């Protein structure tokens, strides 16, 4: 039997310790924080929606609504096409798409009609970009070609050069090529000096060009024969120099400076005889009468 302390005959004190386990999801848990965050996010989205409604126009709101609209269309709900044999169309209707237009999912964006209303632009002869202006230019080009060839044929000195001049229609306009061959060169070998007959030929071309109003582009070409010292002279310098010499001769023939649109040299990069870059026929000067600027419906 245990004795009480200090000699007193008393029973000892019993101390009872109670342990309380706190559950994490109890009063001090974090679940309410998640719910509160969701609530704040929803409120932010709500106020953002109110701001958009107040800060945009009706047209802008419709655009936003269309952006978020579903892309799948239920024909029966929205009433497209109908449910009849021809999908709501008559047998003669042309407001359809494809060979089985009566069963088309949606109507055609561009309606086909035999009686167009309003001014036609962008299609046909009247609506093309180069319509009336281009047609007039083409007539002038044909007239210019006939006149130049007629003058060359009447000249005893230039009749032999008729094979050195060519007229070619391009998307940019009419190109007049003055071409060398093995028997004759428009310029002195390796120089930008025009031969006297070539100068007279370009002067005759200038008389015909002077009767038109088209912008002019001149390009010089060479063969691939290299120079001894390319730092002193090369085919780039030679081709551009010959183009400039041609421009000066046209200017002497009465062509105003404002009509020259582009003067350039391409060296031997665009040979006429691609299989033989050193062929003398690759040496040429091209004078192009460019189409005048046009607008739709003019």
Secondary structure, DSSP 8 states (H G I E B T S, - for coil): ----GGG----------------TTSTT-SHHHHHHHHHHHHHHHHHHHHHHHHHS-HHHHHHHHHHTS-S---HHHHT-S-SSTTTT--TT-----STTGGG-SS--SS---SS--S---SSHHHHSTTSHHHHHHHHHHHHHHHHHHHHHHH-TTTGGGGGGEEEEEETTEEEEEEE--SS--SB-TTS--B-HHHHHHHHHHHHHHTT----EEEEEE--S---S-TTT--HHHHHHHHHHHHHHHHHHTT--GGGEEEEEE-TTSS-SSTT-TT-GGG-EEEEEEE-----TT-
